[in-house]
Structure formats: structure tokens, C-alpha cells
Amino acid sequence: MNLKVNGVEKTIAASSPTISELLVLEKVEMPEYVSVQINGAFAQSKDFGTSRVAENDEVDFLYFMGGGSR
């Protein structure tokens, strides 16, 4: 299956994996803190185990960091 993950074209062996499976396949660090966009739309973390990616989807793994000083 062909996907674009974080802007990089990839071929993965799995056929239509769930978001949770893709997080494992891509060895995403701290998956409990990642937000996932598929084709520009945010996926709900409660749906990661059931939502599937499809051929040629664009998937982005995003981490939102807070902090800083004034």
C-alpha cells in the first residue's frame, strides 16, 4: 500500500491498516501524545483502533508542545 507519511512517500506491507497499526508500523514515539491527520482532517484518538487508512492517503503525525517563557 502506498501512503504519504509526514510528507514522505512510503510503501507499507499492510493492507488498509488501522491508525493504531500504522503508529506501530511507523515506530511512532509516544503514540499516546500524537495527533493524527488523514488527508488534512484530524482523526479522533478514540477511533485510532477502528479508523483505517486507504491507498494514497496523506497521513501526518503531529505533536503539540506547550511551554515557553514571557
C-alpha angles and dihedrals in degrees: 000000000000120000138161107232117188089339096311123112109235138177114212128190096227120091113225098338123192117250089254090054091048091052088057094043091051092045092233111191118231095004090181088068099044127104116208128212120192115193090341097309123108116240119219112246090225087063098050091102094053107027112094132204120228136211112294095008117153109229125188126188110206133187119198113210125193130194139076132137138262 
